[in-house]
Amino acid sequence: MTENPSRLIAFQGVPGAYSNMACLSAYPDMTPLPCETFDDTFAAVSEGRAALAMIPIENSVAGRVADIHHLLPDSGLHVVAEHFQRVNHQLLATKGTSLAAIKRVYSHIHALAQCRDLIRELGLEPHAVADTAGAAADIAARGDTDAAAVASTLAARIYDLQVLRSDVEDAAHNTTRFVIMASDPIDPDPDQGPVMTTFVFEVRNIPASLYKALGGFATNGVNMIKLESYMLEDSFTATQFFAEVEGHPNQKAVRLAFEELGFFSRSVRILGVYPAHPFRERGEIALGH
């Protein structure tokens, strides 16, 4: 029986990926749909094969996820929520393998970067692959006895691997932030709780344009929590900025800030207005920007 698309949430990777875990944590009543690439993940939603997409955007240790800021604006989707997922890496191997026998370790490049201390301690040869769960699946399929994977407990269960060492990440605060994408935007009521606004903009080619464009957020007391730049179309002169602020565009201070931003920008596009996750209020983590 085919699963109802309205009950599916797409993620990039194979079963057992941290994105898979984020889907199960944030939307336990929905069925995760694995997709090969981020483009495939977005397409699953835009083509109606899934209702939502769980997209990792940044990690507290490794920083932003490569290419995501390029892909989000062109996806045709809207940010409708955010989710923070604690990342606990496990060193996994085929059953019966000893820690002393391990010579190589495979995982996503971000996961390897988050476990430098372990890799150095054990003198392992790191190998970057497409994703964490895929590394676990490959080791299980090959039956390697001298290699390990850095992946999740979910991957260990799915691929019947043993945990050689638990929670091997360098930083105790290792957390990944995800945004949840949908075909249609939402309009949360700021009176019901804190709201986030995510947008992209491109400034005019005039002196101090970025300073002037952002001045309205400062003068109106709007807290900008993220500002990142990246080149457009392989150009060294065209730059787009990805930004996030606290507040709703209909609130007076935010509205005035956006009016000033629009005056000094070639384009401004809101990617989503959505409730701030309670994780922000608890102040448990300061994400690297």
N, C-alpha and C positions, 0 to 999 in steps of 0.2 A: 504493500500500500504506500502510495506517494505521500510524503509529509506535506502538510499545508504550509505554503510559503510564509504565511502570517505568523507561523510558530518557529521559523528558522532565523538564526542569527549567524551571519557569515564571519569568518576570520581567516587570516592568512597563515598557512602552515598545515601541518598534519596533526592528527589526533595526538593529544598529549602536550601540545605547545602551550606556552604561558597564555597566549591569546585564547586558547581553548579553555583554560582554567578561569580566565577573566569572564568569559561568556557564562560559564556555569555558576560563577560567584554572583555576577550582577543580574543575570536573567535565568534563574534555575528552572523556570517553567518553559523555557525555549530550548530548541535542539540546535547545537552548534553545527555549522556547515563549513567544513574545511575547504579552502581555496588555495590554488598554487601560488598566486601572486597577489599583490595589493590591487592591481588593476582588475584581476578576476573577482576579488572581494567586493570592490565597488560595483562591478558589473552585475554581480549576483543580486544586489539591491536595486540598481537602476533598471534591470530587466525583469524585476518582479519575482525572482527565484528565492529571495529572502527578504524579511522585513527590515532587518537591521544589519549593520556591519560594526564589528569591534576592531578599532584601529589603534595600535600603539603609537604614541606620539613623542614620548620622552621618558627617559629613565633617570633616576636620581644619581646614578653613578656614571653611566655611559653617555648621558646627554640626549640630544634629540635623535630620533630614529631617522636614518638617512632616507632622503627622497620623499618622505611623507608630506613635507610642507609644499613640495612641488605638485604632488598628486591631489591633495585635498581641494584646492580651488578649481581644478578641472574635472573633478569627479561628478559634478552635477548634483551632489548630495548635500545634506545639511546636518550640522552637529546638533543633536537633540539631548545629549547627556554626556557625562564624563564618569570615569571609574578609575580608582587607584587600586592596583593589585600588588600586594607584597610579593616579592620574588625570593624564594628560597631554593637555591641551586643544590642539586644532589649529584654526587659522583657515582655514575651507574656503570655496571659491567655485567657480562653474562654470569649466570649463577655458577659458583665454584671457582671463579677467578679471585686471586688474592691481590691485595693492594700492592704488594711488592712486585707483582708480575706486570703491572701497568707501565707501559713506555710512552704511549701516545694518548692524547685526549682530543675529542672532537666536539664542537658545538658552534653555535652562532658566534660571530665575532664579538658581539656585545657581551654575551655570556662569558666568553673567555676573558674579556677585559675585566669583568666583574669578579674573576676568580684568580687573579694574578698571584696572590700569595700562595694558594694551594699549588698552582702549576710550578712555581719556583721551589716550593718546599719539597715536592715529590720529583722534581727534575723531569717533568713531562714535556713531550714535544707537542705543542698546540697546533691543531688543524681547524681552520675556519670552514664551516659548511653553511648551507642555506638556513637551517633553523635547528633549534635545540632538540625538538622531538624527532626530527628527521635523523639527527645524529644517533639518537637512541635506537630508532628503528633499524638503521643500517648496521649497527653493532650487533643487534639481536639477529638480524638476517644472516650476517656473515659468521656469527659464532665466534667473534674475536676473543682471544684469551689474553692479549697483551695491550688491549686498548679500552678506553673508557669514554663515556659521554657525560657532558654536563647538561642536565635536563631536570625536569620536574618529577615529583612523586607520582603524578598522573601518568607520565610517560613510563615510569618504572612499572606501574601496574599494567598498562596497556601492552607493553612489549616484554613483560615477564623478565625484568632485569633486577639484579640485586643492588642495593644501595651500599656502596663501599664506604662512603663518608657523607654525613648529612650536613646541610646548611653550610656549604663551602664558599659562599659569597664573602668578599672582603668586608663589605660595609653592612652593618646591622640594619641600616635604613633603606636598603636596596628595594626600590619601589618603582613600578612602571605606571605611568598615567596613560589611560586610553580615552579616546573620544568615540562616542557611539553615533553612527551616521544613519540617516533615513532619507527617503525620497522627498518627504514633506517636512517643512520646518514646523517648530512649535513656538508658542508665545507664552512663556511662563509669567505668572503674576509676581512681580517683585515684592508685593506685600505679603506673599506667602513664604518668602525666604530669599536668601542671597541668589543673585543671578550673574551668570558670566556671559560675555559677548566675545566671540571670536571673529576676526575679520582680516582681510588683506588690503593693502593699499600701495599705490605707486606715486611718489612725489613728483612734482614738477621740476624741471631741470633749471633751477634758479638757486643763487647762493643762499645757504642756510635754510633750504626748503624743509628739511626734516625737522630742524629746530622749531621752525614756525608752525609746521603741521601738527607737532605734538604739544605745542604750547597750550592749546585749549584744554588738554587733559589736566595739566598742572594748575592752570588758573581756575578751573571749575572743580578741582578737588577730586578728580576721578583717578582711581588707582589702576595704573597699567602694570600688570604682572608679567607680561611677556612681550618682547619685541625682538624679532629676528629678521635678518635680511638674507636674500639669496638672489643670484643673477637670473635674468630672464632670457630664454632662448640663446644661451651661450654667449650673451653679450656682456662686455665689461662696463657698459654705460647704462644699461637698463636694470634697475634693481627693484624688486618687490619686497614688501615688508609684511611679515606675519605677526599679528598682535592680538593680545587678549586683555580685556579690562573687566573690572568688577562693575556690575550695573546693567540696566536695561536701556536700550536706545531711546525709549519713550520717557525715561526719567530726565528731568530738566537738565541736570548737570551733564549727563552723558550726551543728550541731544545737542547741547551747545558745543561740547567738545567735538562731536562728529561734524557739526556745521563748519567749525574752523578747520578741521582736518580736510574736509571736502574742498575748501577754498584753495588750499595749497597743494592739493593732490590731483594727479591726472585721473585716478580712479580709486574708488573705495567700494569694497564688496563685503557684506556681512555673510559669514559662513554659518553662523548659528548663534542663537540666543537660548540659553538652557540653564536649569538650576545648578548652582554650585554644589559639588559633592560635599557631604558632611565632613569628609576627611580634611578639607581645608580648614574648617572651623576648629578641629581638634588640634591643629598645629603640630602634628606628629612628624612632619617632614618639611624640609626646605628644598624644593626641587631645584636642580641646577638649570639655569636658563642660558 
